[in-house]
Amino acid sequence: VSAPDTADFKYVKSPDLKVTIEAGKTIKQTVVNTGTTDVSISKQDATTGKELPGAKLELRNDTGTIVDSWTSTTTPHIVKNKEKADGKLIPGKYCLKETIAPEGYQLSTEEVCFMVNNDGGVDEPVVMKNQPKTSIKISKQDITTKKELPGAKLTVKDANGNVVDSWTSGTKPHYLTLPDGKYTLIEVTAPKGYGLSEEVITFEVKAGEAEKTVVMTNSPIPVTADMNITLIVGSLIATVI
């Protein structure tokens, strides 16, 4: 009917709880009250909505002062105001920022801001989400057979021209994980028997994913008449020897 009111601070009235009475059964129900300035912050997987441990977070007030910092766990975090002995937030604007993402997830670049009202409550739950990292698939193919082509030296650069990955193609596609942004794929050295690919493939990563598999092809170097004569002469010499 009414929440506790102590000398330290007021409590928020607990929401109504529906109880079903069944004959012969004991019902145990817990009623929880939170302080008016208790703020719960949830760190979630953007795809599952489940609590996401391992993120390092900072909460700042409207002057930019850090009032709380913590590493997320499997349960929401109750904010502890470092500026007050009772750990409670005072009314005003606060902004939540992630400094280190959980392993396997992209860093959240958004800043989640919210208001603590005069009564100490917030209008809606404070939630920050992370997108999982997704592997980008890059395929190096023979232009005629469409089969994977080993032996090409490839490089991926970001929008600023910085090299973010380099490798030599094999018999299977290459996978890498990249933050959101625009990238270019170039060939440094062609596979033996193939011409160097002069195409510069640009692709974009959004929410950890590329729109489709990134494919670069090479054309085999055609065998000319002069090359055939060289091969025939070489074979004759080898036969004579």
C-alpha positions as CSV (number, residue, x, y, z in Angstrom):
1,V,0.0,0.0,0.0
2,S,2.9,2.4,0.8
3,A,6.6,2.0,0.6
4,P,9.1,2.4,3.6
5,D,10.3,5.9,4.3
6,T,13.5,6.0,6.3
7,A,15.7,8.8,7.5
8,D,18.3,8.1,4.8
9,F,16.0,8.0,1.7
10,K,12.6,7.0,0.4
11,Y,11.9,3.7,-1.3
12,V,9.9,3.1,-4.5
13,K,6.6,1.4,-4.0
14,S,6.7,-2.3,-5.0
15,P,4.6,-3.2,-8.0
16,D,1.5,-5.3,-7.3
17,L,2.1,-9.0,-7.3
18,K,-0.6,-11.5,-8.5
19,V,-0.8,-14.6,-6.3
20,T,-2.8,-17.8,-7.0
21,I,-4.1,-19.7,-4.0
22,E,-4.1,-23.5,-4.3
23,A,-5.4,-25.9,-1.6
24,G,-2.7,-27.7,0.4
25,K,0.2,-25.6,-1.0
26,T,2.3,-23.0,0.8
27,I,2.9,-19.9,-1.2
28,K,6.2,-18.0,-0.8
29,Q,6.4,-14.6,-2.3
30,T,9.2,-12.0,-2.0
31,V,8.4,-8.3,-2.2
32,V,11.3,-6.1,-3.1
33,N,11.7,-2.4,-2.6
34,T,14.4,-0.4,-4.2
35,G,15.7,3.0,-3.1
36,T,14.4,6.0,-5.1
37,T,17.9,6.6,-6.4
38,D,18.8,3.0,-7.1
39,V,19.4,2.7,-10.9
40,S,19.9,-0.7,-12.5
41,I,21.9,-0.8,-15.7
42,S,21.7,-3.8,-18.0
43,K,24.4,-4.8,-20.5
44,Q,22.9,-7.1,-23.2
45,D,23.7,-9.2,-26.2
46,A,21.9,-7.4,-29.1
47,T,20.8,-10.6,-30.7
48,T,19.6,-12.6,-27.6
49,G,18.8,-9.9,-25.1
50,K,20.7,-11.8,-22.4
51,E,23.0,-10.2,-19.9
52,L,26.5,-9.9,-21.3
53,P,29.5,-10.2,-18.9
54,G,33.0,-8.8,-19.6
55,A,32.2,-5.2,-20.7
56,K,34.0,-2.4,-19.0
57,L,31.6,0.6,-18.4
58,E,31.7,4.1,-17.1
59,L,28.9,6.3,-15.9
60,R,29.4,10.1,-15.9
61,N,27.2,12.9,-14.6
62,D,26.4,16.1,-16.6
63,T,29.8,17.6,-15.6
64,G,31.7,14.7,-17.1
65,T,32.7,13.3,-13.7
66,I,32.8,9.5,-13.4
67,V,30.4,8.5,-10.7
68,D,30.7,4.7,-11.2
69,S,32.7,2.2,-13.2
70,W,32.4,-1.5,-13.4
71,T,32.7,-4.7,-15.4
72,S,29.4,-6.2,-16.4
73,T,28.4,-9.7,-15.2
74,T,25.5,-12.0,-15.7
75,T,23.1,-9.8,-13.7
76,P,22.3,-6.0,-14.1
77,H,24.5,-3.6,-12.3
78,I,23.1,-1.4,-9.5
79,V,24.9,2.0,-9.8
80,K,27.0,3.0,-6.8
81,N,27.6,6.8,-6.8
82,K,31.3,7.3,-5.7
83,E,30.6,10.9,-4.8
84,K,28.1,10.0,-2.0
85,A,28.6,7.8,1.1
86,D,25.3,6.1,0.5
87,G,26.1,5.3,-3.1
88,K,22.9,6.9,-4.4
89,L,22.5,8.9,-7.6
90,I,21.2,12.5,-7.3
91,P,18.6,13.8,-9.8
92,G,20.1,14.9,-13.1
93,K,21.5,13.7,-16.4
94,Y,23.9,10.7,-16.7
95,C,25.6,9.1,-19.6
96,L,26.8,5.5,-19.9
97,K,29.9,4.7,-22.1
98,E,31.6,1.4,-22.9
99,T,35.5,1.5,-22.8
100,I,36.2,-2.2,-23.4
101,A,33.9,-4.6,-25.2
102,P,33.3,-8.2,-24.1
103,E,35.4,-10.8,-26.0
104,G,33.8,-11.7,-29.3
105,Y,31.7,-8.5,-29.4
106,Q,32.0,-5.1,-31.1
107,L,32.7,-2.1,-29.0
108,S,29.5,-0.2,-28.5
109,T,30.1,3.4,-29.8
110,E,26.7,4.7,-28.6
111,E,26.5,6.8,-25.4
112,V,23.3,5.9,-23.5
113,C,22.1,9.0,-21.6
114,F,19.2,9.1,-19.2
115,M,17.6,11.3,-16.5
116,V,17.3,10.6,-12.9
117,N,14.0,12.4,-11.9
118,N,13.4,14.5,-8.8
119,D,11.8,11.5,-7.2
120,G,14.9,9.5,-7.9
121,G,13.4,7.2,-10.5
122,V,14.1,6.7,-14.2
123,D,11.4,6.8,-16.9
124,E,12.6,3.5,-18.5
125,P,15.2,0.7,-18.0
126,V,18.7,1.7,-18.8
127,V,20.1,-0.8,-21.4
128,M,23.2,-0.9,-23.5
129,K,23.6,-3.6,-26.2
130,N,26.6,-5.1,-28.0
131,Q,26.6,-6.7,-31.5
132,P,28.6,-9.9,-31.8
133,K,31.5,-9.9,-34.1
134,T,30.9,-11.7,-37.4
135,S,33.6,-13.2,-39.6
136,I,34.0,-11.6,-43.1
137,K,34.5,-14.2,-45.8
138,I,37.0,-13.4,-48.6
139,S,37.3,-15.8,-51.5
140,K,40.2,-15.8,-54.1
141,Q,39.1,-17.7,-57.2
142,D,40.1,-18.8,-60.7
143,I,38.0,-16.7,-63.0
144,T,37.1,-19.7,-65.2
145,T,36.6,-22.5,-62.7
146,K,35.4,-20.4,-59.7
147,K,37.6,-22.6,-57.5
148,E,39.7,-21.3,-54.7
149,L,43.1,-20.2,-55.9
150,P,46.1,-20.6,-53.6
151,G,49.3,-18.6,-53.7
152,A,47.9,-15.0,-54.0
153,K,49.2,-12.4,-51.6
154,L,46.3,-10.2,-50.5
155,T,45.9,-7.1,-48.3
156,V,42.8,-5.4,-46.7
157,K,43.0,-1.7,-45.9
158,D,40.6,0.4,-43.9
159,A,39.2,3.8,-45.1
160,N,42.3,5.6,-43.8
161,G,44.6,3.3,-45.9
162,N,45.9,1.4,-42.9
163,V,46.6,-2.3,-43.5
164,V,44.3,-4.4,-41.2
165,D,45.1,-7.8,-42.6
166,S,47.5,-9.6,-45.0
167,W,47.6,-13.2,-46.0
168,T,48.4,-15.7,-48.8
169,S,45.4,-17.4,-50.2
170,G,44.9,-21.1,-49.8
171,T,42.5,-23.8,-50.9
172,K,39.8,-22.4,-48.6
173,P,38.3,-18.9,-48.2
174,H,39.9,-16.5,-45.7
175,Y,37.9,-15.3,-42.7
176,L,38.5,-12.2,-40.7
177,T,36.7,-10.0,-38.2
178,L,36.4,-6.3,-38.8
179,P,34.7,-3.4,-37.0
180,D,32.0,-1.5,-39.0
181,G,33.4,0.6,-41.8
182,K,34.6,0.7,-45.4
183,Y,37.5,-1.5,-46.6
184,T,39.4,-2.2,-49.8
185,L,40.9,-5.6,-50.9
186,I,43.9,-5.5,-53.2
187,E,46.3,-8.2,-54.6
188,V,50.0,-7.7,-54.0
189,T,51.4,-10.8,-55.7
190,A,49.5,-13.1,-58.2
191,P,49.5,-16.9,-57.9
192,K,52.0,-18.7,-60.2
193,G,50.6,-18.9,-63.8
194,Y,48.1,-16.1,-63.3
195,G,48.1,-12.4,-64.1
196,L,48.0,-9.9,-61.3
197,S,44.5,-8.7,-60.5
198,E,44.3,-5.0,-60.9
199,E,40.8,-4.6,-59.5
200,V,40.4,-2.8,-56.1
201,I,37.4,-4.3,-54.4
202,T,35.6,-2.0,-51.9
203,F,33.2,-3.5,-49.3
204,E,31.5,-2.2,-46.3
205,V,30.9,-3.9,-42.9
206,K,27.7,-3.1,-41.1
207,A,26.8,-4.5,-37.7
208,G,29.8,-6.8,-38.0
209,E,28.8,-8.2,-41.4
210,A,29.6,-7.7,-45.0
211,E,26.7,-7.6,-47.5
212,K,28.0,-10.8,-49.2
213,T,31.1,-12.9,-49.7
214,V,34.0,-10.7,-51.0
215,V,35.3,-12.4,-54.2
216,M,38.4,-11.5,-56.2
217,T,39.3,-13.5,-59.3
218,N,42.5,-14.1,-61.4
219,S,42.8,-15.0,-65.0
220,P,45.4,-17.6,-66.1
221,I,48.3,-16.3,-68.2
222,P,47.6,-17.6,-71.8
223,V,50.2,-19.9,-73.3
224,T,51.7,-18.2,-76.4
225,A,53.3,-19.7,-79.5
226,D,56.7,-18.6,-78.3
227,M,56.1,-20.3,-74.9
228,N,55.1,-23.5,-76.7
229,I,58.3,-23.5,-78.8
230,T,60.3,-23.0,-75.7
231,L,58.6,-25.9,-74.0
232,I,59.1,-28.1,-77.0
233,V,62.8,-27.3,-77.3
234,G,63.3,-27.8,-73.7
235,S,61.6,-31.2,-73.9
236,L,63.8,-32.2,-76.9
237,I,67.0,-31.2,-75.0
238,A,65.9,-33.1,-72.0
239,T,65.2,-36.2,-74.2
240,V,68.6,-36.0,-75.9
241,I,70.3,-35.7,-72.5
